[in-house]
Structure formats: C-alpha cells, structure tokens
Amino acid sequence: MSEEILKELLAIFAEDDIHEETEVNVDGKILNISLVKEDNDITLKLSYKEDEFENYINSLDQDIFVEACEKFEDLTGEHLDNDVDHDTFKSVVNQVISAKIEELKKQLG
C-alpha cells in the first residue's frame, strides 16, 4: 500500500502547481492526504483516523446487523451497497432495535 502511495506522490511532484486532497481507507482507518505544490515548495500533510462508521458497524450485535441488512431495502426503498448513507443505515438499525424492544415488552406484559 505505501509503495503505491509513494509512486503516486512522485508522479505528482513532477507536475506543475497542484492542490489535492484525498482519503484512503487502510485497514478500517482513514488516511487523509493533503498535497500543495507551488513552484519548488511542497507541503504534504497526513492524518490518520479510525473510520467511525466501520467502528459503529463492528460494535453492533451480529443478529441486529444481519436483520438491518435484510430489512434495509424494505424500510428505505433503497438498495444496500458499500456507499450507503451512514445515517440511513443507522436509522434502520434503530428501527430494528425498537421493534425488538416492543416484542420483548409484549412478551413480558
């Protein structure tokens, strides 16, 4: 992975002035890369942070996650894919959990 990034950066250094920002997902963590090149001055900023949505997904009970995935299209009318809106998916998870809570209340009552 780092070799690919270095090859891309070397190609960029050979170009004229440039202002670029990009995000790369590395093992569930986000690497933010900001590159500014003006004449012979080059500023490269890197920041590394965890992917909050992936952490959220990983924190879910497996049964809740599976049920949310199964019911996603029925509840939203949208197809579930890797580019899902995070808030929409969280909303579906909340609906699934709320339904489970109501089921448990009925069983206890």
DSSP file (Angstrom, degrees, kcal/mol; ACC not computed):
  #  RESIDUE AA STRUCTURE BP1 BP2  ACC     N-H-->O    O-->H-N    N-H-->O    O-->H-N    TCO  KAPPA ALPHA  PHI   PSI    X-CA   Y-CA   Z-CA
    1    1 A M     >        0   0    0      0, 0.0     4,-1.8     0, 0.0     3,-0.2   0.000 360.0 360.0 360.0 -48.9    0.0    0.0    0.0
    2    2 A S  H  >  +     0   0    0      1,-0.2     4,-2.4     2,-0.2     5,-0.2   0.829 360.0  57.1 -67.2 -29.9    2.7    2.6    1.0
    3    3 A E  H  > S+     0   0    0      2,-0.2     4,-2.2     1,-0.2    -1,-0.2   0.904 105.7  50.7 -65.4 -39.2    4.6    1.8   -2.2
    4    4 A E  H  > S+     0   0    0      2,-0.2     4,-2.1     1,-0.2    -2,-0.2   0.912 110.4  49.4 -62.4 -42.9    1.6    2.7   -4.3
    5    5 A I  H  X S+     0   0    0     -4,-1.8     4,-2.6     1,-0.2    -2,-0.2   0.921 110.3  50.3 -63.5 -43.9    1.1    6.0   -2.5
    6    6 A L  H  X S+     0   0    0     -4,-2.4     4,-2.5     1,-0.2    -1,-0.2   0.898 108.9  51.6 -63.4 -40.1    4.8    6.9   -2.9
    7    7 A K  H  X S+     0   0    0     -4,-2.2     4,-1.7     2,-0.2    -1,-0.2   0.915 111.4  47.8 -61.9 -42.5    4.6    6.2   -6.7
    8    8 A E  H  X S+     0   0    0     -4,-2.1     4,-1.8     1,-0.2    -2,-0.2   0.913 111.8  50.0 -64.2 -42.2    1.6    8.4   -7.0
    9    9 A L  H  X S+     0   0    0     -4,-2.6     4,-2.5     1,-0.2    -2,-0.2   0.904 107.6  53.2 -64.4 -41.7    3.3   11.2   -5.0
   10   10 A L  H  X S+     0   0    0     -4,-2.5     4,-1.0     1,-0.2    -1,-0.2   0.891 108.8  50.0 -61.0 -39.2    6.4   11.0   -7.1
   11   11 A A  H  < S+     0   0    0     -4,-1.7     4,-0.4     1,-0.2     3,-0.3   0.882 110.7  50.1 -65.3 -37.6    4.3   11.5  -10.2
   12   12 A I  H >< S+     0   0    0     -4,-1.8     3,-1.7     1,-0.2    -2,-0.2   0.891 103.4  59.1 -68.0 -39.2    2.6   14.5   -8.6
   13   13 A F  H 3< S+     0   0    0     -4,-2.5    -1,-0.2     1,-0.3    -2,-0.2   0.794 100.7  57.1 -60.5 -27.5    5.9   16.1   -7.7
   14   14 A A  T 3< S+     0   0    0     -4,-1.0    -1,-0.3    -3,-0.3    -2,-0.2   0.622  96.6  84.5 -78.8 -12.1    6.9   16.1  -11.4
   15   15 A E  S <  S-     0   0    0     -3,-1.7     3,-0.1    -4,-0.4    -3,-0.0  -0.214  86.4 -96.0 -83.9 175.9    3.7   18.2  -12.3
   16   16 A D  S    S-     0   0    0      1,-0.2    -1,-0.2    22,-0.0    21,-0.1   0.052  77.4 -32.5 -73.2-167.2    3.1   21.9  -12.1
   17   17 A D  S    S+     0   0    0     19,-0.1     2,-0.3     1,-0.0    -1,-0.2  -0.155  73.8 180.0 -52.2 143.6    1.5   23.6   -9.2
   18   18 A I  E     -A   37   0A   0     19,-2.3    19,-3.0    -3,-0.1     2,-0.4  -0.999  28.8-168.7-151.4 146.2   -1.1   21.4   -7.5
   19   19 A H  E     +A   36   0A   0     -2,-0.3     2,-0.4    17,-0.2    17,-0.2  -0.925  30.0 159.9-135.4 108.7   -3.6   21.4   -4.6
   20   20 A E  E     -A   35   0A   0     15,-2.9    15,-3.2    -2,-0.4     2,-0.4  -0.978  20.4-175.6-136.4 146.1   -5.0   18.0   -3.9
   21   21 A E  E     +A   34   0A   0     -2,-0.4     2,-0.3    13,-0.2    13,-0.2  -0.997  14.3 165.0-136.1 141.1   -6.7   16.2   -1.0
   22   22 A T  E     -A   33   0A   0     11,-2.4    11,-3.0    -2,-0.4     2,-0.4  -0.983  26.0-138.4-150.7 160.0   -7.7   12.6   -0.8
   23   23 A E  E     -A   32   0A   0     -2,-0.3     2,-0.4     9,-0.2     9,-0.2  -0.976  15.5-169.2-122.0 137.2   -8.8    9.9    1.6
   24   24 A V  E     -A   31   0A   0      7,-2.2     7,-3.1    -2,-0.4     2,-0.7  -0.992  18.7-136.0-126.7 132.1   -7.6    6.4    1.6
   25   25 A N  E     -A   30   0A   0     -2,-0.4     2,-0.6     5,-0.2     5,-0.2  -0.794  24.2-177.6 -88.8 117.8   -9.1    3.6    3.7
   26   26 A V  E >   -A   29   0A   0      3,-3.5     3,-1.5    -2,-0.7    -2,-0.0  -0.921  69.6 -35.1-120.1 104.2   -6.3    1.5    5.2
   27   27 A D  T 3  S-     0   0    0     -2,-0.6    -1,-0.1     1,-0.3     3,-0.1   0.879 124.4 -44.0  51.6  44.8   -7.5   -1.5    7.2
   28   28 A G  T 3  S+     0   0    0      1,-0.3    23,-2.1    22,-0.1     2,-0.4   0.490 121.1 103.2  83.2   3.2  -10.6    0.4    8.5
   29   29 A K  E <   -AB  26  50A   0     -3,-1.5    -3,-3.5    21,-0.2     2,-0.5  -0.904  69.3-125.2-117.1 149.5   -8.7    3.6    9.3
   30   30 A I  E     -AB  25  49A   0     19,-4.4    19,-2.9    -2,-0.4     2,-0.7  -0.820  15.0-161.5 -99.9 126.0   -8.8    6.7    7.2
   31   31 A L  E     -AB  24  48A   0     -7,-3.1    -7,-2.2    -2,-0.5     2,-0.5  -0.929   9.9-157.9-104.4 112.9   -5.6    8.3    5.9
   32   32 A N  E     -AB  23  47A   0     15,-3.3    15,-2.0    -2,-0.7     2,-0.5  -0.803   8.5-167.8 -91.7 129.3   -6.2   11.9    4.8
   33   33 A I  E     -AB  22  46A   0    -11,-3.0   -11,-2.4    -2,-0.5     2,-0.5  -0.976   7.9-177.9-122.0 125.0   -3.6   13.2    2.4
   34   34 A S  E     -AB  21  45A   0     11,-2.6    11,-2.8    -2,-0.5     2,-0.4  -0.989   5.6-176.3-123.3 125.6   -3.3   16.9    1.5
   35   35 A L  E     +AB  20  44A   0    -15,-3.2   -15,-2.9    -2,-0.5     2,-0.4  -0.982   7.6 177.9-127.1 126.7   -0.7   18.0   -1.0
   36   36 A V  E     -AB  19  43A   0      7,-2.6     7,-3.0    -2,-0.4     2,-0.5  -0.994   3.6-179.2-126.9 124.7    0.1   21.5   -2.1
   37   37 A K  E     +AB  18  42A   0    -19,-3.0   -19,-2.3    -2,-0.4     2,-0.4  -0.979   6.4 169.3-127.1 119.5    2.9   22.2   -4.6
   38   38 A E  E >   - B   0  41A   0      3,-2.5     3,-2.6    -2,-0.5     2,-0.3  -0.973  68.3 -48.9-129.9 116.0    3.7   25.7   -5.6
   39   39 A D  T 3  S-     0   0    0     -2,-0.4     0, 0.0     1,-0.3     0, 0.0  -0.433 123.9 -22.9  55.2-118.4    6.9   26.2   -7.6
   40   40 A N  T 3  S+     0   0    0     -2,-0.3     2,-0.5    -3,-0.1    -1,-0.3   0.363 116.1 102.4-101.9   4.6    9.5   24.2   -5.7
   41   41 A D  E <   -B   38   0A   0     -3,-2.6    -3,-2.5     2,-0.0     2,-0.5  -0.788  50.0-174.8 -92.5 126.1    7.7   24.3   -2.3
   42   42 A I  E     -B   37   0A   0     -2,-0.5     2,-0.5    -5,-0.2    -5,-0.2  -0.981   8.7-172.1-124.9 127.2    5.9   21.2   -1.4
   43   43 A T  E     -B   36   0A   0     -7,-3.0    -7,-2.6    -2,-0.5     2,-0.5  -0.979   5.5-177.8-119.3 123.1    3.6   20.7    1.6
   44   44 A L  E     -B   35   0A   0     -2,-0.5     2,-0.5    -9,-0.2    -9,-0.2  -0.982   2.0-173.4-122.4 123.1    2.4   17.3    2.4
   45   45 A K  E     -B   34   0A   0    -11,-2.8   -11,-2.6    -2,-0.5     2,-0.4  -0.966   1.3-174.1-119.0 131.3    0.0   16.7    5.4
   46   46 A L  E     +B   33   0A   0     -2,-0.5     2,-0.4   -13,-0.2   -13,-0.2  -0.976   4.4 177.5-122.4 135.7   -1.0   13.3    6.5
   47   47 A S  E     -B   32   0A   0    -15,-2.0   -15,-3.3    -2,-0.4     2,-0.5  -0.997  11.6-157.3-136.8 144.5   -3.6   12.5    9.2
   48   48 A Y  E     +B   31   0A   0     -2,-0.4     2,-0.3   -17,-0.2   -17,-0.2  -0.975  21.0 158.6-125.3 123.2   -4.7    9.0   10.2
   49   49 A K  E     -B   30   0A   0    -19,-2.9   -19,-4.4    -2,-0.5     2,-0.1  -0.965  40.8 -98.2-142.7 159.5   -8.0    8.4   12.0
   50   50 A E  E     -B   29   0A   0     -2,-0.3     2,-0.9   -21,-0.3   -21,-0.2  -0.450  39.2-109.6 -75.3 150.2  -10.4    5.5   12.5
   51   51 A D     >  -     0   0    0    -23,-2.1     4,-2.2     1,-0.2     5,-0.2  -0.729  28.9-160.5 -79.7 106.8  -13.4    5.0   10.3
   52   52 A E  H  > S+     0   0    0     -2,-0.9     4,-2.2     1,-0.2    -1,-0.2   0.861  87.4  51.4 -61.2 -38.8  -16.2    5.9   12.7
   53   53 A F  H  > S+     0   0    0      2,-0.2     4,-2.7     1,-0.2    -1,-0.2   0.909 109.1  50.0 -68.0 -40.2  -18.9    4.2   10.7
   54   54 A E  H  > S+     0   0    0      1,-0.2     4,-2.6     2,-0.2    -2,-0.2   0.901 110.4  50.7 -64.1 -39.1  -16.9    0.9   10.4
   55   55 A N  H  X S+     0   0    0     -4,-2.2     4,-1.3     2,-0.2    -1,-0.2   0.902 109.8  51.1 -61.9 -40.2  -16.4    1.0   14.2
   56   56 A Y  H  X S+     0   0    0     -4,-2.2     4,-0.7     2,-0.2     3,-0.4   0.941 111.1  47.6 -60.6 -48.4  -20.2    1.5   14.6
   57   57 A I  H >< S+     0   0    0     -4,-2.7     3,-1.1     1,-0.2    -2,-0.2   0.920 111.4  50.6 -59.2 -45.4  -20.9   -1.5   12.3
   58   58 A N  H 3< S+     0   0    0     -4,-2.6    -1,-0.2     1,-0.2    -2,-0.2   0.747 105.6  57.4 -67.0 -22.7  -18.3   -3.6   14.2
   59   59 A S  H 3< S+     0   0    0     -4,-1.3    -1,-0.2    -3,-0.4    -2,-0.2   0.644  87.1 101.0 -81.9 -14.3  -19.9   -2.7   17.6
   60   60 A L  S << S-     0   0    0     -3,-1.1     2,-0.1    -4,-0.7    -3,-0.0  -0.398  84.9-104.1 -73.5 146.1  -23.4   -4.0   16.5
   61   61 A D     >  -     0   0    0      1,-0.1     4,-2.6    -2,-0.1     5,-0.2  -0.462  33.1-123.0 -60.3 138.7  -24.7   -7.3   17.7
   62   62 A Q  H  > S+     0   0    0      1,-0.2     4,-2.6     2,-0.2     5,-0.2   0.878 110.4  51.3 -58.6 -40.7  -24.4   -9.7   14.7
   63   63 A D  H  > S+     0   0    0      2,-0.2     4,-2.4     1,-0.2    -1,-0.2   0.901 111.0  48.2 -64.1 -40.6  -28.1  -10.6   14.7
   64   64 A I  H  > S+     0   0    0      2,-0.2     4,-2.6     1,-0.2    -2,-0.2   0.930 112.4  49.2 -64.0 -45.3  -29.0   -6.9   14.7
   65   65 A F  H  X S+     0   0    0     -4,-2.6     4,-2.3     2,-0.2    -2,-0.2   0.936 112.3  47.1 -59.9 -48.2  -26.6   -6.2   11.9
   66   66 A V  H  X S+     0   0    0     -4,-2.6     4,-2.4     1,-0.2    -1,-0.2   0.919 113.5  47.9 -61.7 -44.8  -27.9   -9.1    9.8
   67   67 A E  H  X S+     0   0    0     -4,-2.4     4,-2.3     1,-0.2    -1,-0.2   0.896 110.4  51.9 -64.9 -39.3  -31.5   -8.1   10.3
   68   68 A A  H  X S+     0   0    0     -4,-2.6     4,-1.1     2,-0.2    -1,-0.2   0.906 111.0  48.1 -63.0 -40.7  -30.8   -4.5    9.5
   69   69 A C  H  < S+     0   0    0     -4,-2.3     4,-0.5     1,-0.2     3,-0.3   0.914 112.7  48.6 -64.7 -42.0  -29.2   -5.5    6.2
   70   70 A E  H  < S+     0   0    0     -4,-2.4     4,-0.3     1,-0.2    -2,-0.2   0.868 119.2  37.8 -65.7 -36.9  -32.1   -7.8    5.4
   71   71 A K  H  X S+     0   0    0     -4,-2.3     4,-2.5     1,-0.2     5,-0.3   0.504  89.9  96.1 -93.9  -5.1  -34.7   -5.1    6.1
   72   72 A F  H  X S+     0   0    0     -4,-1.1     4,-2.2    -3,-0.3     6,-0.4   0.917  87.0  42.6 -54.2 -52.5  -32.8   -2.2    4.7
   73   73 A E  H  > S+     0   0    0     -4,-0.5     4,-2.5     1,-0.2    -1,-0.2   0.890 114.5  51.0 -65.4 -39.5  -34.4   -2.2    1.2
   74   74 A D  H  4 S+     0   0    0     -4,-0.3    -1,-0.2     1,-0.2    -2,-0.2   0.896 116.5  40.8 -63.3 -40.1  -37.9   -2.8    2.6
   75   75 A L  H  < S+     0   0    0     -4,-2.5    -2,-0.2     1,-0.1    -1,-0.2   0.784 130.6  24.1 -81.1 -27.5  -37.7    0.1    5.1
   76   76 A T  H  < S-     0   0    0     -4,-2.2    -3,-0.2    -5,-0.3    -2,-0.2   0.671  88.4-130.7-112.0 -22.0  -35.9    2.6    2.8
   77   77 A G  S  < S+     0   0    0     -4,-2.5     2,-0.3    -5,-0.4    -4,-0.2   0.538  73.6 114.2  77.6   5.7  -36.7    1.7   -0.7
   78   78 A E  S    S-     0   0    0     -6,-0.4     2,-0.3    -5,-0.1    -1,-0.3  -0.796  73.0-111.9-109.9 152.4  -33.0    1.9   -1.5
   79   79 A H        -     0   0    0     -2,-0.3     2,-0.5    -3,-0.1     0, 0.0  -0.651  32.6-123.5 -80.1 136.2  -30.6   -0.8   -2.4
   80   80 A L        +     0   0    0     -2,-0.3     2,-0.3   -11,-0.1    -1,-0.0  -0.703  48.5 144.8 -83.6 123.8  -28.0   -1.6    0.2
   81   81 A D    >   -     0   0    0     -2,-0.5     3,-1.3     0, 0.0     0, 0.0  -0.844  64.7 -82.6-145.3-176.5  -24.4   -1.3   -1.0
   82   82 A N  T 3  S+     0   0    0      1,-0.3    -2,-0.0    -2,-0.3     0, 0.0   0.677 123.1  58.3 -67.9 -17.3  -21.0   -0.2    0.2
   83   83 A D  T 3  S+     0   0    0      2,-0.0    -1,-0.3     3,-0.0     3,-0.1   0.038  77.4 149.2-100.2  26.4  -21.8    3.5   -0.4
   84   84 A V    <   -     0   0    0     -3,-1.3     2,-0.4     1,-0.1    -4,-0.1  -0.256  59.0-103.4 -61.6 143.8  -24.8    3.5    1.8
   85   85 A D     >  -     0   0    0      1,-0.2     4,-2.2     2,-0.1     5,-0.2  -0.576  29.4-142.0 -66.9 123.9  -25.7    6.7    3.6
   86   86 A H  H  > S+     0   0    0     -2,-0.4     4,-2.5     1,-0.2     5,-0.2   0.886  97.9  50.4 -60.1 -42.6  -24.4    6.2    7.2
   87   87 A D  H  > S+     0   0    0      1,-0.2     4,-2.1     2,-0.2    -1,-0.2   0.874 109.1  52.3 -65.6 -36.2  -27.3    8.0    8.8
   88   88 A T  H  > S+     0   0    0      2,-0.2     4,-1.9     1,-0.2    -1,-0.2   0.926 111.0  46.6 -65.4 -43.9  -29.9    6.0    6.8
   89   89 A F  H  X S+     0   0    0     -4,-2.2     4,-2.4     1,-0.2    -2,-0.2   0.918 111.4  51.5 -64.8 -41.8  -28.3    2.7    7.8
   90   90 A K  H  X S+     0   0    0     -4,-2.5     4,-2.5     1,-0.2    -1,-0.2   0.880 107.6  53.9 -61.6 -37.0  -28.2    3.8   11.5
   91   91 A S  H  X S+     0   0    0     -4,-2.1     4,-2.1     2,-0.2    -1,-0.2   0.904 108.0  49.2 -63.2 -42.0  -31.9    4.7   11.2
   92   92 A V  H  X S+     0   0    0     -4,-1.9     4,-2.4     2,-0.2    -2,-0.2   0.913 109.9  51.6 -63.9 -42.2  -32.7    1.2   10.0
   93   93 A V  H  X S+     0   0    0     -4,-2.4     4,-2.6     1,-0.2    -2,-0.2   0.928 109.3  50.6 -59.4 -44.8  -30.7   -0.3   12.9
   94   94 A N  H  X S+     0   0    0     -4,-2.5     4,-2.6     1,-0.2    -1,-0.2   0.882 109.8  50.2 -61.6 -38.6  -32.6    1.9   15.3
   95   95 A Q  H  X S+     0   0    0     -4,-2.1     4,-2.3     2,-0.2    -1,-0.2   0.900 110.8  49.4 -65.7 -40.6  -35.9    0.7   13.8
   96   96 A V  H  X S+     0   0    0     -4,-2.4     4,-1.9     2,-0.2    -2,-0.2   0.928 113.2  46.3 -64.2 -44.7  -34.8   -2.9   14.1
   97   97 A I  H  X S+     0   0    0     -4,-2.6     4,-2.4     2,-0.2    -2,-0.2   0.913 111.3  51.8 -64.7 -42.7  -33.8   -2.4   17.7
   98   98 A S  H  X S+     0   0    0     -4,-2.6     4,-2.4     1,-0.2    -1,-0.2   0.903 109.0  50.8 -60.7 -41.4  -37.0   -0.6   18.5
   99   99 A A  H  X S+     0   0    0     -4,-2.3     4,-2.1     1,-0.2    -1,-0.2   0.893 110.0  49.9 -63.9 -39.2  -39.1   -3.4   17.0
  100  100 A K  H  X S+     0   0    0     -4,-1.9     4,-2.3     2,-0.2    -2,-0.2   0.899 109.6  51.1 -65.9 -40.5  -37.2   -6.0   19.1
  101  101 A I  H  X S+     0   0    0     -4,-2.4     4,-2.3     2,-0.2    -2,-0.2   0.920 109.9  49.5 -62.3 -44.2  -37.8   -3.9   22.3
  102  102 A E  H  X S+     0   0    0     -4,-2.4     4,-2.1     2,-0.2    -1,-0.2   0.892 109.4  52.5 -62.2 -39.8  -41.5   -3.8   21.5
  103  103 A E  H  X S+     0   0    0     -4,-2.1     4,-2.0     1,-0.2    -2,-0.2   0.925 110.4  47.5 -60.3 -44.8  -41.5   -7.6   21.0
  104  104 A L  H  X S+     0   0    0     -4,-2.3     4,-2.0     1,-0.2    -2,-0.2   0.882 109.0  53.8 -65.6 -38.9  -39.9   -8.1   24.4
  105  105 A K  H  X S+     0   0    0     -4,-2.3     4,-2.1     1,-0.2    -1,-0.2   0.906 108.6  50.0 -61.1 -41.2  -42.3   -5.7   26.1
  106  106 A K  H  < S+     0   0    0     -4,-2.1    -1,-0.2     1,-0.2    -2,-0.2   0.897 110.5  49.7 -64.4 -39.9  -45.2   -7.7   24.7
  107  107 A Q  H  < S+     0   0    0     -4,-2.0    -1,-0.2     1,-0.2    -2,-0.2   0.844 115.5  42.9 -68.1 -33.1  -43.7  -11.0   25.9
  108  108 A L  H  <        0   0    0     -4,-2.0    -1,-0.2     1,-0.2    -2,-0.2   0.776 360.0 360.0 -81.7 -27.6  -43.2   -9.5   29.4
  109  109 A G     <        0   0    0     -4,-2.1    -1,-0.2    -5,-0.2    -2,-0.2   0.468 360.0 360.0 -83.9 360.0  -46.5   -7.8   29.6
